[in-house]
Amino acid sequence: MFCIWLQNARKTLGLTQKELAAHLKLSASTLGMYEQGRRRPSPKAKARLRLFFSRTEIGSPSTFLPGAPANRQFRQEVQASRH
C-alpha cells in the first residue's frame, strides 16, 4: 500500500514528516494523513512525490503514483526550494 511505502521511504531517508512535508510544500498534517491512509494525494502532490523520490536512492513510487511526469514549471519550483 502507498501509505506504508511512503512512511518507510521517508524513514529510510531519515526525514521527519515535517521535513518531508516542507520539501513537498505540504503541511505535516497532510503528509501524516497520507501515511495513515486517511487521505490520498492530489494530482499536484503526486507529481511532487514522484519528482522528490526520483532524486533519491529510493526512486520514484510509480507503482503507487502513476501519471504524467511533473511539468517543467513544477520541476523548477522544486529545484529552487532545495537550494
C-alpha positions as CSV (number, residue, x, y, z in Angstrom):
1,M,0.0,0.0,0.0
2,F,1.1,3.5,-0.7
3,C,0.7,4.7,2.9
4,I,3.2,2.0,4.1
5,W,5.6,2.7,1.2
6,L,5.6,6.4,1.9
7,Q,6.3,6.1,5.6
8,N,9.1,3.6,5.0
9,A,10.6,5.7,2.3
10,R,10.6,8.8,4.5
11,K,12.1,6.9,7.4
12,T,14.8,5.4,5.1
13,L,15.8,8.9,4.1
14,G,16.0,9.9,7.8
15,L,13.4,12.6,7.4
16,T,10.7,13.7,9.8
17,Q,7.2,14.2,8.5
18,K,7.7,18.0,8.9
19,E,11.0,17.9,6.8
20,L,9.5,15.8,4.0
21,A,6.3,18.0,4.0
22,A,8.4,21.1,3.6
23,H,10.2,19.6,0.6
24,L,6.8,18.7,-0.9
25,K,5.2,22.0,0.0
26,L,2.6,20.2,2.1
27,S,1.6,20.5,5.7
28,A,3.0,17.9,8.1
29,S,-0.7,17.1,8.9
30,T,-1.5,16.3,5.3
31,L,1.6,14.1,5.0
32,G,0.6,12.3,8.2
33,M,-2.8,11.6,6.7
34,Y,-1.2,10.1,3.6
35,E,0.9,7.9,5.8
36,Q,-2.1,6.8,7.8
37,G,-4.1,6.1,4.6
38,R,-6.7,8.6,5.7
39,R,-6.2,10.8,2.6
40,R,-4.9,10.4,-0.9
41,P,-2.5,12.8,-2.7
42,S,-3.9,15.3,-5.2
43,P,-2.5,15.2,-8.7
44,K,-0.2,18.0,-7.8
45,A,1.0,16.3,-4.7
46,K,1.6,13.1,-6.7
47,A,3.8,15.0,-9.1
48,R,5.8,16.4,-6.2
49,L,6.2,13.0,-4.6
50,R,7.3,11.4,-7.9
51,L,9.8,14.2,-8.5
52,F,11.2,14.2,-5.0
53,F,11.7,10.5,-4.6
54,S,13.0,10.1,-8.2
55,R,16.0,12.1,-7.0
56,T,16.8,9.8,-4.1
57,E,18.2,6.3,-3.8
58,I,14.7,5.1,-3.2
59,G,13.4,6.1,-6.7
60,S,10.0,7.2,-7.9
61,P,7.0,5.4,-6.5
62,S,5.5,4.9,-9.9
63,T,3.6,1.8,-8.9
64,F,1.6,3.9,-6.4
65,L,1.6,7.2,-8.2
66,P,1.0,6.6,-11.9
67,G,0.6,9.5,-14.2
68,A,2.3,12.0,-16.4
69,P,5.7,13.3,-15.3
70,A,5.8,16.6,-13.3
71,N,5.6,19.6,-15.6
72,R,8.6,21.9,-16.2
73,Q,7.5,24.7,-14.0
74,F,6.9,22.4,-11.1
75,R,10.3,20.8,-11.5
76,Q,11.9,24.3,-11.4
77,E,10.0,25.2,-8.3
78,V,11.1,22.0,-6.5
79,Q,14.7,22.5,-7.6
80,A,14.7,26.1,-6.3
81,S,13.3,25.0,-3.0
82,R,16.1,22.5,-2.5
83,H,18.8,25.1,-2.7
